[in-house]
Structures are given as C-alpha cells and as structure tokens.
Amino acid sequence: MVIIAFAPKSSKILPNIFCKNFKHCAVIVPDENGFVMHQFVAHKNIVQIPVTARDIKILGAHGWRFVYVPCELHQPFPPNVFTCVGLAKYAVRFRSPFIFTPDALYKAIKD
C-alpha cells in the first residue's frame, strides 16, 4: 500500500502561483516502525522522513488529504525526477504524461 499525501500549502513560489487547491504532494509507505514519507525537496534531493499514525492525523488536521493506492512502492527513485508530482507518479507507476500539478494528480487518482 502506498499513500499519496496532498498539501494545501507550499513554501515554493511557482506552486503557489500555478496550483489551486493542492500545492505539494508526498509519498508515504508503511515501514516496520510506522511510516516513511518520501519528501521531494529539489532535483536529486528526496528526503525520507519517519512519521507515525499520530503525525498523519496531525497533517490531516492541517488540511492535508490522503489517497490510498493499493500497490507496491516502485523503488529506487530515478535521479531524473524534477517535481513532487513526478515522484508520486513514479512511485505508484502512474503513466499519464499530461498531469503536472498536484490538483490534476489528485483528481486522476481519486477517479
């Protein structure tokens, strides 16, 4: 199982201009100690953050939305991922070349 988390806020300038509802997305996978969030920071910089179920509830209280995808995580992540959406699409093997924003990814996965 892979969880795609969608955030309504971002510290980056371009997502705040071009994205409407969701500005960022991250990949969360279960681990033996809880969960691990794969956070896209910059090109060739993906940070793994350990999170618990309590942390996920706190993120949900701050506006994050979660979509559960029943598949295995596709790893290792390639170095040519340029956006958080590209990372999420690669993680769940979602092949749609015209999805660029977290809003479009959320709508495509929810349907």
Phi and psi in radians as a Rosetta constraint file:
Dihedral C 1 N 2 CA 2 C 2 CIRCULARHARMONIC -2.156 0.35
Dihedral N 2 CA 2 C 2 N 3 CIRCULARHARMONIC 2.394 0.35
Dihedral C 2 N 3 CA 3 C 3 CIRCULARHARMONIC -1.930 0.35
Dihedral N 3 CA 3 C 3 N 4 CIRCULARHARMONIC 2.210 0.35
Dihedral C 3 N 4 CA 4 C 4 CIRCULARHARMONIC -1.759 0.35
Dihedral N 4 CA 4 C 4 N 5 CIRCULARHARMONIC 2.113 0.35
Dihedral C 4 N 5 CA 5 C 5 CIRCULARHARMONIC -1.810 0.35
Dihedral N 5 CA 5 C 5 N 6 CIRCULARHARMONIC 2.328 0.35
Dihedral C 5 N 6 CA 6 C 6 CIRCULARHARMONIC -2.023 0.35
Dihedral N 6 CA 6 C 6 N 7 CIRCULARHARMONIC 2.215 0.35
Dihedral C 6 N 7 CA 7 C 7 CIRCULARHARMONIC -1.858 0.35
Dihedral N 7 CA 7 C 7 N 8 CIRCULARHARMONIC 2.451 0.35
Dihedral C 7 N 8 CA 8 C 8 CIRCULARHARMONIC -1.443 0.35
Dihedral N 8 CA 8 C 8 N 9 CIRCULARHARMONIC -0.129 0.35
Dihedral C 8 N 9 CA 9 C 9 CIRCULARHARMONIC -2.263 0.35
Dihedral N 9 CA 9 C 9 N 10 CIRCULARHARMONIC 2.685 0.35
Dihedral C 9 N 10 CA 10 C 10 CIRCULARHARMONIC -2.609 0.35
Dihedral N 10 CA 10 C 10 N 11 CIRCULARHARMONIC 2.653 0.35
Dihedral C 10 N 11 CA 11 C 11 CIRCULARHARMONIC -1.567 0.35
Dihedral N 11 CA 11 C 11 N 12 CIRCULARHARMONIC -0.139 0.35
Dihedral C 11 N 12 CA 12 C 12 CIRCULARHARMONIC -1.425 0.35
Dihedral N 12 CA 12 C 12 N 13 CIRCULARHARMONIC 2.681 0.35
Dihedral C 12 N 13 CA 13 C 13 CIRCULARHARMONIC -1.399 0.35
Dihedral N 13 CA 13 C 13 N 14 CIRCULARHARMONIC -0.837 0.35
Dihedral C 13 N 14 CA 14 C 14 CIRCULARHARMONIC -1.102 0.35
Dihedral N 14 CA 14 C 14 N 15 CIRCULARHARMONIC -0.745 0.35
Dihedral C 14 N 15 CA 15 C 15 CIRCULARHARMONIC -1.100 0.35
Dihedral N 15 CA 15 C 15 N 16 CIRCULARHARMONIC -0.592 0.35
Dihedral C 15 N 16 CA 16 C 16 CIRCULARHARMONIC -1.185 0.35
Dihedral N 16 CA 16 C 16 N 17 CIRCULARHARMONIC -0.421 0.35
Dihedral C 16 N 17 CA 17 C 17 CIRCULARHARMONIC -1.503 0.35
Dihedral N 17 CA 17 C 17 N 18 CIRCULARHARMONIC -0.828 0.35
Dihedral C 17 N 18 CA 18 C 18 CIRCULARHARMONIC -1.616 0.35
Dihedral N 18 CA 18 C 18 N 19 CIRCULARHARMONIC -0.400 0.35
Dihedral C 18 N 19 CA 19 C 19 CIRCULARHARMONIC -1.728 0.35
Dihedral N 19 CA 19 C 19 N 20 CIRCULARHARMONIC 2.470 0.35
Dihedral C 19 N 20 CA 20 C 20 CIRCULARHARMONIC -1.586 0.35
Dihedral N 20 CA 20 C 20 N 21 CIRCULARHARMONIC -1.297 0.35
Dihedral C 20 N 21 CA 21 C 21 CIRCULARHARMONIC -1.457 0.35
Dihedral N 21 CA 21 C 21 N 22 CIRCULARHARMONIC -0.949 0.35
Dihedral C 21 N 22 CA 22 C 22 CIRCULARHARMONIC -1.899 0.35
Dihedral N 22 CA 22 C 22 N 23 CIRCULARHARMONIC 2.330 0.35
Dihedral C 22 N 23 CA 23 C 23 CIRCULARHARMONIC -1.847 0.35
Dihedral N 23 CA 23 C 23 N 24 CIRCULARHARMONIC -0.281 0.35
Dihedral C 23 N 24 CA 24 C 24 CIRCULARHARMONIC -2.675 0.35
Dihedral N 24 CA 24 C 24 N 25 CIRCULARHARMONIC 2.705 0.35
Dihedral C 24 N 25 CA 25 C 25 CIRCULARHARMONIC -2.433 0.35
Dihedral N 25 CA 25 C 25 N 26 CIRCULARHARMONIC 2.715 0.35
Dihedral C 25 N 26 CA 26 C 26 CIRCULARHARMONIC -2.487 0.35
Dihedral N 26 CA 26 C 26 N 27 CIRCULARHARMONIC 2.787 0.35
Dihedral C 26 N 27 CA 27 C 27 CIRCULARHARMONIC -1.872 0.35
Dihedral N 27 CA 27 C 27 N 28 CIRCULARHARMONIC 2.250 0.35
Dihedral C 27 N 28 CA 28 C 28 CIRCULARHARMONIC -2.108 0.35
Dihedral N 28 CA 28 C 28 N 29 CIRCULARHARMONIC 2.254 0.35
Dihedral C 28 N 29 CA 29 C 29 CIRCULARHARMONIC -2.204 0.35
Dihedral N 29 CA 29 C 29 N 30 CIRCULARHARMONIC 2.568 0.35
Dihedral C 29 N 30 CA 30 C 30 CIRCULARHARMONIC -1.195 0.35
Dihedral N 30 CA 30 C 30 N 31 CIRCULARHARMONIC 2.552 0.35
Dihedral C 30 N 31 CA 31 C 31 CIRCULARHARMONIC -2.310 0.35
Dihedral N 31 CA 31 C 31 N 32 CIRCULARHARMONIC 3.022 0.35
Dihedral C 31 N 32 CA 32 C 32 CIRCULARHARMONIC -1.196 0.35
Dihedral N 32 CA 32 C 32 N 33 CIRCULARHARMONIC -0.375 0.35
Dihedral C 32 N 33 CA 33 C 33 CIRCULARHARMONIC -1.815 0.35
Dihedral N 33 CA 33 C 33 N 34 CIRCULARHARMONIC 0.140 0.35
Dihedral C 33 N 34 CA 34 C 34 CIRCULARHARMONIC 2.424 0.35
Dihedral N 34 CA 34 C 34 N 35 CIRCULARHARMONIC -1.943 0.35
Dihedral C 34 N 35 CA 35 C 35 CIRCULARHARMONIC -2.388 0.35
Dihedral N 35 CA 35 C 35 N 36 CIRCULARHARMONIC 2.781 0.35
Dihedral C 35 N 36 CA 36 C 36 CIRCULARHARMONIC -2.230 0.35
Dihedral N 36 CA 36 C 36 N 37 CIRCULARHARMONIC 2.190 0.35
Dihedral C 36 N 37 CA 37 C 37 CIRCULARHARMONIC -1.693 0.35
Dihedral N 37 CA 37 C 37 N 38 CIRCULARHARMONIC 2.191 0.35
Dihedral C 37 N 38 CA 38 C 38 CIRCULARHARMONIC -1.676 0.35
Dihedral N 38 CA 38 C 38 N 39 CIRCULARHARMONIC 1.831 0.35
Dihedral C 38 N 39 CA 39 C 39 CIRCULARHARMONIC -1.785 0.35
Dihedral N 39 CA 39 C 39 N 40 CIRCULARHARMONIC 2.158 0.35
Dihedral C 39 N 40 CA 40 C 40 CIRCULARHARMONIC -1.410 0.35
Dihedral N 40 CA 40 C 40 N 41 CIRCULARHARMONIC 2.112 0.35
Dihedral C 40 N 41 CA 41 C 41 CIRCULARHARMONIC -1.825 0.35
Dihedral N 41 CA 41 C 41 N 42 CIRCULARHARMONIC -0.882 0.35
Dihedral C 41 N 42 CA 42 C 42 CIRCULARHARMONIC -2.742 0.35
Dihedral N 42 CA 42 C 42 N 43 CIRCULARHARMONIC 3.065 0.35
Dihedral C 42 N 43 CA 43 C 43 CIRCULARHARMONIC -1.012 0.35
Dihedral N 43 CA 43 C 43 N 44 CIRCULARHARMONIC 2.234 0.35
Dihedral C 43 N 44 CA 44 C 44 CIRCULARHARMONIC 1.119 0.35
Dihedral N 44 CA 44 C 44 N 45 CIRCULARHARMONIC 0.430 0.35
Dihedral C 44 N 45 CA 45 C 45 CIRCULARHARMONIC -2.410 0.35
Dihedral N 45 CA 45 C 45 N 46 CIRCULARHARMONIC 1.615 0.35
Dihedral C 45 N 46 CA 46 C 46 CIRCULARHARMONIC -1.997 0.35
Dihedral N 46 CA 46 C 46 N 47 CIRCULARHARMONIC 2.098 0.35
Dihedral C 46 N 47 CA 47 C 47 CIRCULARHARMONIC -1.755 0.35
Dihedral N 47 CA 47 C 47 N 48 CIRCULARHARMONIC 2.379 0.35
Dihedral C 47 N 48 CA 48 C 48 CIRCULARHARMONIC -1.737 0.35
Dihedral N 48 CA 48 C 48 N 49 CIRCULARHARMONIC 2.104 0.35
Dihedral C 48 N 49 CA 49 C 49 CIRCULARHARMONIC -2.026 0.35
Dihedral N 49 CA 49 C 49 N 50 CIRCULARHARMONIC 2.144 0.35
Dihedral C 49 N 50 CA 50 C 50 CIRCULARHARMONIC -1.292 0.35
Dihedral N 50 CA 50 C 50 N 51 CIRCULARHARMONIC 2.295 0.35
Dihedral C 50 N 51 CA 51 C 51 CIRCULARHARMONIC -2.289 0.35
Dihedral N 51 CA 51 C 51 N 52 CIRCULARHARMONIC 2.770 0.35
Dihedral C 51 N 52 CA 52 C 52 CIRCULARHARMONIC -1.985 0.35
Dihedral N 52 CA 52 C 52 N 53 CIRCULARHARMONIC 3.064 0.35
Dihedral C 52 N 53 CA 53 C 53 CIRCULARHARMONIC -1.106 0.35
Dihedral N 53 CA 53 C 53 N 54 CIRCULARHARMONIC -0.582 0.35
Dihedral C 53 N 54 CA 54 C 54 CIRCULARHARMONIC -1.125 0.35
Dihedral N 54 CA 54 C 54 N 55 CIRCULARHARMONIC -0.717 0.35
Dihedral C 54 N 55 CA 55 C 55 CIRCULARHARMONIC -1.093 0.35
Dihedral N 55 CA 55 C 55 N 56 CIRCULARHARMONIC -0.672 0.35
Dihedral C 55 N 56 CA 56 C 56 CIRCULARHARMONIC -1.154 0.35
Dihedral N 56 CA 56 C 56 N 57 CIRCULARHARMONIC -0.672 0.35
Dihedral C 56 N 57 CA 57 C 57 CIRCULARHARMONIC -1.125 0.35
Dihedral N 57 CA 57 C 57 N 58 CIRCULARHARMONIC -0.683 0.35
Dihedral C 57 N 58 CA 58 C 58 CIRCULARHARMONIC -1.147 0.35
Dihedral N 58 CA 58 C 58 N 59 CIRCULARHARMONIC -0.731 0.35
Dihedral C 58 N 59 CA 59 C 59 CIRCULARHARMONIC -1.083 0.35
Dihedral N 59 CA 59 C 59 N 60 CIRCULARHARMONIC -0.698 0.35
Dihedral C 59 N 60 CA 60 C 60 CIRCULARHARMONIC -1.103 0.35
Dihedral N 60 CA 60 C 60 N 61 CIRCULARHARMONIC -0.614 0.35
Dihedral C 60 N 61 CA 61 C 61 CIRCULARHARMONIC -1.216 0.35
Dihedral N 61 CA 61 C 61 N 62 CIRCULARHARMONIC -0.387 0.35
Dihedral C 61 N 62 CA 62 C 62 CIRCULARHARMONIC -1.667 0.35
Dihedral N 62 CA 62 C 62 N 63 CIRCULARHARMONIC 0.238 0.35
Dihedral C 62 N 63 CA 63 C 63 CIRCULARHARMONIC 1.804 0.35
Dihedral N 63 CA 63 C 63 N 64 CIRCULARHARMONIC -0.058 0.35
Dihedral C 63 N 64 CA 64 C 64 CIRCULARHARMONIC -1.225 0.35
Dihedral N 64 CA 64 C 64 N 65 CIRCULARHARMONIC 2.540 0.35
Dihedral C 64 N 65 CA 65 C 65 CIRCULARHARMONIC -2.070 0.35
Dihedral N 65 CA 65 C 65 N 66 CIRCULARHARMONIC 2.555 0.35
Dihedral C 65 N 66 CA 66 C 66 CIRCULARHARMONIC -2.165 0.35
Dihedral N 66 CA 66 C 66 N 67 CIRCULARHARMONIC 2.377 0.35
Dihedral C 66 N 67 CA 67 C 67 CIRCULARHARMONIC -2.119 0.35
Dihedral N 67 CA 67 C 67 N 68 CIRCULARHARMONIC 2.159 0.35
Dihedral C 67 N 68 CA 68 C 68 CIRCULARHARMONIC -1.602 0.35
Dihedral N 68 CA 68 C 68 N 69 CIRCULARHARMONIC 2.146 0.35
Dihedral C 68 N 69 CA 69 C 69 CIRCULARHARMONIC -1.978 0.35
Dihedral N 69 CA 69 C 69 N 70 CIRCULARHARMONIC 2.085 0.35
Dihedral C 69 N 70 CA 70 C 70 CIRCULARHARMONIC -1.413 0.35
Dihedral N 70 CA 70 C 70 N 71 CIRCULARHARMONIC 1.374 0.35
Dihedral C 70 N 71 CA 71 C 71 CIRCULARHARMONIC -2.661 0.35
Dihedral N 71 CA 71 C 71 N 72 CIRCULARHARMONIC 3.022 0.35
Dihedral C 71 N 72 CA 72 C 72 CIRCULARHARMONIC -1.600 0.35
Dihedral N 72 CA 72 C 72 N 73 CIRCULARHARMONIC 2.640 0.35
Dihedral C 72 N 73 CA 73 C 73 CIRCULARHARMONIC -1.216 0.35
Dihedral N 73 CA 73 C 73 N 74 CIRCULARHARMONIC 2.311 0.35
Dihedral C 73 N 74 CA 74 C 74 CIRCULARHARMONIC -1.627 0.35
Dihedral N 74 CA 74 C 74 N 75 CIRCULARHARMONIC 1.821 0.35
Dihedral C 74 N 75 CA 75 C 75 CIRCULARHARMONIC -2.237 0.35
Dihedral N 75 CA 75 C 75 N 76 CIRCULARHARMONIC 2.866 0.35
Dihedral C 75 N 76 CA 76 C 76 CIRCULARHARMONIC -1.314 0.35
Dihedral N 76 CA 76 C 76 N 77 CIRCULARHARMONIC 2.718 0.35
Dihedral C 76 N 77 CA 77 C 77 CIRCULARHARMONIC -1.261 0.35
Dihedral N 77 CA 77 C 77 N 78 CIRCULARHARMONIC 2.405 0.35
Dihedral C 77 N 78 CA 78 C 78 CIRCULARHARMONIC -1.305 0.35
Dihedral N 78 CA 78 C 78 N 79 CIRCULARHARMONIC 2.682 0.35
Dihedral C 78 N 79 CA 79 C 79 CIRCULARHARMONIC -1.316 0.35
Dihedral N 79 CA 79 C 79 N 80 CIRCULARHARMONIC -0.147 0.35
Dihedral C 79 N 80 CA 80 C 80 CIRCULARHARMONIC -1.648 0.35
Dihedral N 80 CA 80 C 80 N 81 CIRCULARHARMONIC 0.342 0.35
Dihedral C 80 N 81 CA 81 C 81 CIRCULARHARMONIC -1.429 0.35
Dihedral N 81 CA 81 C 81 N 82 CIRCULARHARMONIC 2.215 0.35
Dihedral C 81 N 82 CA 82 C 82 CIRCULARHARMONIC -1.887 0.35
Dihedral N 82 CA 82 C 82 N 83 CIRCULARHARMONIC -0.252 0.35
Dihedral C 82 N 83 CA 83 C 83 CIRCULARHARMONIC -2.433 0.35
Dihedral N 83 CA 83 C 83 N 84 CIRCULARHARMONIC 2.912 0.35
Dihedral C 83 N 84 CA 84 C 84 CIRCULARHARMONIC -1.178 0.35
Dihedral N 84 CA 84 C 84 N 85 CIRCULARHARMONIC -0.556 0.35
Dihedral C 84 N 85 CA 85 C 85 CIRCULARHARMONIC -1.196 0.35
Dihedral N 85 CA 85 C 85 N 86 CIRCULARHARMONIC -0.700 0.35
Dihedral C 85 N 86 CA 86 C 86 CIRCULARHARMONIC -1.081 0.35
Dihedral N 86 CA 86 C 86 N 87 CIRCULARHARMONIC -0.663 0.35
Dihedral C 86 N 87 CA 87 C 87 CIRCULARHARMONIC -1.136 0.35
Dihedral N 87 CA 87 C 87 N 88 CIRCULARHARMONIC -0.781 0.35
Dihedral C 87 N 88 CA 88 C 88 CIRCULARHARMONIC -1.164 0.35
Dihedral N 88 CA 88 C 88 N 89 CIRCULARHARMONIC -0.717 0.35
Dihedral C 88 N 89 CA 89 C 89 CIRCULARHARMONIC -1.121 0.35
Dihedral N 89 CA 89 C 89 N 90 CIRCULARHARMONIC -0.704 0.35
Dihedral C 89 N 90 CA 90 C 90 CIRCULARHARMONIC -1.175 0.35
Dihedral N 90 CA 90 C 90 N 91 CIRCULARHARMONIC -0.661 0.35
Dihedral C 90 N 91 CA 91 C 91 CIRCULARHARMONIC -1.119 0.35
Dihedral N 91 CA 91 C 91 N 92 CIRCULARHARMONIC -0.618 0.35
Dihedral C 91 N 92 CA 92 C 92 CIRCULARHARMONIC -1.852 0.35
Dihedral N 92 CA 92 C 92 N 93 CIRCULARHARMONIC 0.175 0.35
Dihedral C 92 N 93 CA 93 C 93 CIRCULARHARMONIC 0.989 0.35
Dihedral N 93 CA 93 C 93 N 94 CIRCULARHARMONIC 0.797 0.35
Dihedral C 93 N 94 CA 94 C 94 CIRCULARHARMONIC -1.681 0.35
Dihedral N 94 CA 94 C 94 N 95 CIRCULARHARMONIC 1.995 0.35
Dihedral C 94 N 95 CA 95 C 95 CIRCULARHARMONIC -1.875 0.35
Dihedral N 95 CA 95 C 95 N 96 CIRCULARHARMONIC 1.628 0.35
Dihedral C 95 N 96 CA 96 C 96 CIRCULARHARMONIC -2.464 0.35
Dihedral N 96 CA 96 C 96 N 97 CIRCULARHARMONIC 1.885 0.35
Dihedral C 96 N 97 CA 97 C 97 CIRCULARHARMONIC -1.263 0.35
Dihedral N 97 CA 97 C 97 N 98 CIRCULARHARMONIC -0.216 0.35
Dihedral C 97 N 98 CA 98 C 98 CIRCULARHARMONIC -1.819 0.35
Dihedral N 98 CA 98 C 98 N 99 CIRCULARHARMONIC 0.296 0.35
Dihedral C 98 N 99 CA 99 C 99 CIRCULARHARMONIC -1.845 0.35
Dihedral N 99 CA 99 C 99 N 100 CIRCULARHARMONIC 2.021 0.35
Dihedral C 99 N 100 CA 100 C 100 CIRCULARHARMONIC -2.101 0.35
Dihedral N 100 CA 100 C 100 N 101 CIRCULARHARMONIC -0.409 0.35
Dihedral C 100 N 101 CA 101 C 101 CIRCULARHARMONIC -1.919 0.35
Dihedral N 101 CA 101 C 101 N 102 CIRCULARHARMONIC 2.734 0.35
Dihedral C 101 N 102 CA 102 C 102 CIRCULARHARMONIC -1.073 0.35
Dihedral N 102 CA 102 C 102 N 103 CIRCULARHARMONIC -0.559 0.35
Dihedral C 102 N 103 CA 103 C 103 CIRCULARHARMONIC -1.069 0.35
Dihedral N 103 CA 103 C 103 N 104 CIRCULARHARMONIC -0.822 0.35
Dihedral C 103 N 104 CA 104 C 104 CIRCULARHARMONIC -1.150 0.35
Dihedral N 104 CA 104 C 104 N 105 CIRCULARHARMONIC -0.657 0.35
Dihedral C 104 N 105 CA 105 C 105 CIRCULARHARMONIC -1.155 0.35
Dihedral N 105 CA 105 C 105 N 106 CIRCULARHARMONIC -0.726 0.35
Dihedral C 105 N 106 CA 106 C 106 CIRCULARHARMONIC -1.060 0.35
Dihedral N 106 CA 106 C 106 N 107 CIRCULARHARMONIC -0.817 0.35
Dihedral C 106 N 107 CA 107 C 107 CIRCULARHARMONIC -1.121 0.35
Dihedral N 107 CA 107 C 107 N 108 CIRCULARHARMONIC -0.679 0.35
Dihedral C 107 N 108 CA 108 C 108 CIRCULARHARMONIC -1.226 0.35
Dihedral N 108 CA 108 C 108 N 109 CIRCULARHARMONIC -0.673 0.35
Dihedral C 108 N 109 CA 109 C 109 CIRCULARHARMONIC -1.331 0.35
Dihedral N 109 CA 109 C 109 N 110 CIRCULARHARMONIC -0.624 0.35
Dihedral C 109 N 110 CA 110 C 110 CIRCULARHARMONIC -1.168 0.35
Dihedral N 110 CA 110 C 110 N 111 CIRCULARHARMONIC -0.501 0.35
